[in-house]
Amino acid sequence: MDAGAIAVQDWCFVKPGETARELWERALAPLGLRLLAEAIDYARIHHALPAKPQDEQFATKAPSLTPH
């Protein structure tokens, strides 16, 4: 499902009872904008994206995607 190096990454807390929309508005959208800006700034300076290998111990399997 997801492979390759990680350019930028961060985390946030999920509040008890918080909906996906509330989480997106409160934390994920601003976080995504900040991380995208970091990646762009890095790319401008280094002419490449940062690339940290993913830690395979945290990999999970996703169900197979099949057309319906």
DOGUMI-616067 format. One record per residue: x, y, z of N, C-alpha, C in turn; residue in one letter. Coordinates in steps of 0.001 Angstrom, whole numbers, padded with zeros to 6 digits, always signed. Atoms other than C-alpha are relative to their C-alpha. Example, Ala and Ser with C-alpha at 12.3 -4.5 7.8 and 13.67 -1.06 7.14 Angstrom:
<pts>
[pt [+000890 -001190 +000000] [+012300 -004500 +007800] [+000900 +001200 +000000] A]
[pt [-000820 -001190 -000060] [+013670 -001060 +007140] [-000770 +001090 +000730] S]
</pts>
This chain:
<pts>
[pt [+000823 -001185 +000000] [+000000 +000000 +000000] [+000868 +001251 +000000] M]
[pt [-000844 -001174 -000155] [+002709 +002426 +001004] [+001439 -000489 +000100] D]
[pt [-001387 +000447 -000008] [+006386 +002023 +000316] [+000901 +001183 -000317] A]
[pt [-000961 -001042 +000314] [+009515 +004067 -000066] [+000378 +000803 +001222] G]
[pt [-000539 -000811 -001095] [+011313 +006614 +002030] [-001020 +001032 +000483] A]
[pt [+000844 -001028 -000609] [+009663 +009137 +004332] [+000704 +001340 -000180] I]
[pt [-000584 -001325 +000188] [+010272 +012767 +003367] [-000095 +000798 +001301] A]
[pt [+000224 -000707 -001265] [+008782 +014398 +006480] [-001103 -000718 +000769] V]
[pt [+000955 +000741 -000820] [+006737 +013090 +009377] [-000152 +000697 +001344] Q]
[pt [+000257 -000500 -001348] [+005163 +014187 +012656] [-001174 -000774 +000568] D]
[pt [+001096 +000703 -000660] [+002430 +013068 +015041] [-000909 +001021 +000671] W]
[pt [+000913 -000835 -000775] [-000567 +014461 +016917] [-000836 -000904 +000897] C]
[pt [+000909 +000724 -000875] [-002861 +013415 +019722] [-001386 -000034 -000621] F]
[pt [+001410 +000091 +000359] [-006392 +012224 +019016] [-000764 +000095 +001313] V]
[pt [+000765 -000206 -001227] [-008776 +013533 +021654] [-001109 -001041 +000109] K]
[pt [+001099 +000960 -000176] [-011291 +011087 +023162] [-001303 +000551 -000601] P]
[pt [+001270 -000390 +000589] [-014537 +011218 +021182] [+000122 +000911 -001210] G]
[pt [-000198 -000899 +001126] [-013005 +013368 +018441] [-000371 -000694 -001306] E]
[pt [+000367 +000570 +001296] [-014488 +012792 +014993] [+001166 +000189 -000981] T]
[pt [-001029 -000135 +001031] [-012371 +012384 +011877] [+000042 +001438 -000518] A]
[pt [+000051 -001389 +000479] [-013525 +015811 +010696] [+000623 +000951 +001008] R]
[pt [-000581 -000866 -001039] [-012656 +017452 +014009] [+001515 -000155 +000053] E]
[pt [-001433 +000259 -000003] [-009224 +015802 +013980] [+000657 +000662 -001203] L]
[pt [-000537 -000610 +001213] [-008649 +016943 +010396] [+000102 +001521 +000155] W]
[pt [+000024 -001466 -000115] [-009652 +020544 +011122] [+000951 +000510 +001077] E]
[pt [-000811 -000461 -001120] [-007837 +020822 +014450] [+001485 -000263 -000214] R]
[pt [-001405 +000406 -000014] [-004606 +018963 +013761] [+000564 -000419 -001354] A]
[pt [-000596 +000604 +001192] [-004144 +017088 +010489] [+000202 +000985 -001154] L]
[pt [-000161 -000962 +001098] [-004755 +019895 +007967] [+001165 +000958 +000280] A]
[pt [-001141 -000879 -000268] [-002389 +022369 +009697] [+001334 -000750 -000007] P]
[pt [-001215 +000811 -000027] [+000160 +019597 +010237] [+000466 -000316 -001421] L]
[pt [-000340 +000295 +001380] [+000039 +018619 +006577] [+000584 +001201 -000729] G]
[pt [-000526 -001218 +000619] [+000568 +022200 +005456] [+001417 +000301 +000477] L]
[pt [-001330 -000262 -000553] [+003555 +022618 +007778] [+001025 -000984 -000559] R]
[pt [-000929 +001005 +000500] [+005145 +019338 +006668] [+000280 +000183 -001492] L]
[pt [-000204 -000252 +001419] [+004615 +020138 +002993] [+000958 +001175 -000191] L]
[pt [-000901 -001159 +000078] [+006292 +023533 +003508] [+001432 -000399 +000360] A]
[pt [-001335 +000476 -000375] [+009221 +021807 +005253] [+000653 -000765 -001141] E]
[pt [-000542 +000794 +001100] [+009652 +019366 +002378] [+000384 +000891 -001177] A]
[pt [-000297 -000918 +001106] [+009512 +022161 -000214] [+001241 +000826 +000313] I]
[pt [-001182 -000778 -000389] [+012023 +024284 +001702] [+001263 -000842 -000097] D]
[pt [-001150 +000907 +000069] [+014383 +021303 +002004] [+000388 -000237 -001461] Y]
[pt [-000259 +000286 +001415] [+014028 +020527 -001714] [+000634 +001198 -000695] A]
[pt [-000591 -001204 +000594] [+014823 +024138 -002663] [+001479 +000117 +000342] R]
[pt [-001386 -000134 -000461] [+018024 +024093 -000624] [+000877 -001126 -000527] I]
[pt [-000821 +001182 +000299] [+019224 +020553 -001382] [-000249 -000596 -001392] H]
[pt [+000359 +000511 +001332] [+017638 +019966 -004830] [-000359 -001489 +000044] H]
[pt [+000479 +001375 -000194] [+016242 +016680 -003487] [-000900 +000004 +001221] A]
[pt [+000834 +000130 -001195] [+013708 +015517 -000942] [+000763 -000755 +001075] L]
[pt [-000588 +000822 -001052] [+014759 +014233 +002459] [-000530 -001421 -000155] P]
[pt [+000419 +001394 +000184] [+014567 +010440 +002540] [+000465 -000850 +001171] A]
[pt [-000282 +000860 -001146] [+014389 +008497 +005790] [-000671 -001352 -000263] K]
[pt [+000621 +001312 +000247] [+013845 +004734 +005354] [-001130 -000281 +000992] P]
[pt [+001084 +000397 -000891] [+010588 +003384 +006760] [+000462 -001161 +000877] Q]
[pt [-000310 +001092 -000919] [+010890 +001109 +009783] [-001019 -001110 -000224] D]
[pt [+000890 +001099 +000376] [+009438 -002204 +008612] [-000697 -000655 +001194] E]
[pt [+000665 +000614 -001156] [+008592 -003298 +012182] [-001378 +000619 +000258] Q]
[pt [+001291 -000651 -000187] [+005676 -000849 +012063] [-000930 -000193 -001196] F]
[pt [+000819 +000241 +001185] [+004344 -002076 +008714] [-001215 -000856 +000359] A]
[pt [+001209 +000800 -000166] [+000812 -003437 +008629] [-000504 -000395 -001376] T]
[pt [+000546 +000464 +001271] [-000937 -005400 +005917] [-001366 +000636 -000229] K]
[pt [+001290 -000549 +000373] [-003829 -003813 +004084] [-000748 -001056 -000805] A]
[pt [+000741 +000967 +000804] [-006646 -005842 +002542] [+000212 +000265 -001485] P]
[pt [-000155 -000114 +001429] [-006387 -006506 -001175] [-001116 +000871 -000570] S]
[pt [+000988 -000857 +000651] [-008123 -003893 -003315] [-000477 -000684 -001269] L]
[pt [+000557 +000652 +001182] [-010439 -005473 -005849] [-001148 +000837 -000522] T]
[pt [+001128 -000760 +000563] [-012833 -003769 -008256] [-001321 -000720 +000258] P]
[pt [+001334 +000575 -000245] [-016534 -004303 -007506] [-000934 +000362 -001115] H]
</pts>
